[in-house]
C-alpha cells in the first residue's frame, strides 16, 4: 500500500485561533509550574522508555488528549497480524528515541481498540496520525520511507512550536535506570475454583465477595475474558443495589446536565434490560458535557460495553455513535 501523505499546512486550517491560544496558555502554565518546582521543561523529566506508550480506549483522553497540550503525540495504529506494521513500528520507535522528547509515540492495537480506529476514520493499517493541542491530524498511511517520515515529523514539531508553543518533554537518560523492574509475569493457570466461588457469591447475593473473587483471577491473569465480564456485571449490580429507581429516574429527568444522575439512570436502564436506552443516555451526556464530567460519562459507557459484550450489535452501533460525538 502506498503511503498517503498529509501536508502540515492543513494544521493551520484545522486550528482555530481560540484553541491555539488556549493550548499555548496551558503549555506555558505547565512550564511555569515546572520551573516553580525546580523542573526544566513542560513537566518533570521523563525516562526514554516513557516516550513510547501503549494506549487503549479507557486511557485515551489522559494519555493522548491531555498530553498533547504539552507535546505532539504521534499515533501508530497497528495490529499483530499486519506485516507492514512490523516494519514501520520499530522505525517509529527508533525515531521517537532519537528525537528525544520532541514528540511522544502512542501505539494503538486496532484489534483491541476498534472504537478509536473508527473515531480516526482509519481505513487500513499501518496508519499514522498526530494529536496536537487536542486536534487530530492524519499524517500518512502505509510503511513510508524513513526520509519521508523524518520530514513529516519535522513539520509536525515546527507546527507544534510555532502555533501552540509546544517545546517537548525533558528526557532524563538516567531516569530509566531508576525505574522499578517489571513484575515477573504470573503464568496463566486454571482458575475454575475462583470463578466458581465468584458465581456462588453472586447467587448468594454477596456482590462484594463476587467482585473480589473476579479481581483475584484478574490479578494473576489480566486477560481472562470470563473474569473481566463477570467483574463488570458484578460491579454493575453492586452499584445499583442500594439505589431507589424512582428517585434516580426523577433526578435524571429533571437534571439532564447532571452527569452522576445520568450515569446512575444508565446503570438502572442496563440492569432492566433497556440496553439501547442506557447507551443513548450516556452518549447524550458525553455530547452535552466537557472535562471531567464528559470523561466520567465516557468511561462508564465503556464499562457498560464490557457488560453487554463487544460482539453485541448494540455495542457496535453505540461505539459508532460515540465516535461521532467525540470527533
Buried (B, 14 or more C-beta within 10 A) or exposed (E): EEBBBBEBEEBEEEBEEEBBBBBBEBBEEBBEEBEEEEBEBBBBBBBBEBBBBEBBBBEBBEBBBBBBBBBBBBBBBBBEEBEBBBEBBEBBBEBBBEBBBBBBBBBBBBEBBBBBBBBBEBEEBBBBBBBBBBBBBBBBBBBBEEEEBBBBBEBBBEBBBEBBBBBBBBBBEEBEEEEEEEEEEEEEEEBEEBBEBBBEBBEEEBBEBBBBBBBBBBEBBEEBEBBBBBBBBBBBBEBBEEBEEEEBBEBBEEEEEBBBBBBBBBBBBBBEEBBEBBBBBBBBBBBBBEEEBBBBBBBBBBBBBBBBEEEEEBBBEBBEBBBEBBE
